[in-house]
Amino acid sequence: MTDAPAGALPSPCVRLCTLNGDGLCLGCLRTIDEIAAWPSADDAARRAILARCAERRLTRTDDES
């Protein structure tokens, strides 16, 4: 995760920046649109992105890459 200003949620980036066939980053499970939106997103939008990533992590199978 990268540093963020006080009060801001840090990026979920783990420096494994490769998109799979579904357009999801293999490291953080964000879409390219979510990655691009992150720097200007407020905390509510960031929480929504993190929630979608968490859901993807739960429904992901080991053979998805």
WODADA-V679556 format. One record per pair of residues at least 24 apart in sequence whose ideal C-beta (glycine too) atoms are under 10 Angstrom apart, sorted by the first residue. I is the first residue (numbers start at 0). GAP is how many residues later the second one is. D is the distance in Angstrom with one decimal. If there is no record, write none. Layout:
i-><I	I>
gap-><GAP	GAP>
d-><D	D>
//
This chain:
i-><0	1	3	3	3	3	6	7	7	7	7	8	8	8	8	8	8	8	8	8	8	9	10	10	10	10	10	10	11	11	11	11	11	11	12	17	19	19	19	20	20	21	21	23	23	23	23	23	24	25	25	27	27	27	28	28	28	28	28	28	28	29	30>
gap-><27	36	34	35	39	42	36	33	34	35	38	29	32	33	34	35	36	37	38	40	41	36	24	27	28	35	38	39	26	34	37	38	41	42	25	47	40	44	45	43	44	34	42	29	32	36	40	41	28	38	39	25	28	29	24	25	26	27	28	31	35	26	25>
d-><9.0	9.6	9.9	9.9	9.9	9.1	7.4	9.3	8.7	6.6	7.6	9.2	8.7	9.5	5.6	9.8	9.6	4.4	6.8	9.0	7.0	9.0	8.7	5.9	8.5	8.6	9.8	9.9	8.6	9.0	8.0	6.3	6.1	9.5	8.4	8.8	9.9	6.6	5.9	8.8	8.8	9.4	7.7	8.9	6.7	8.7	8.4	9.9	9.1	8.9	6.1	6.3	9.6	9.5	4.5	8.5	9.1	4.5	5.9	7.3	9.8	8.7	9.4>
//
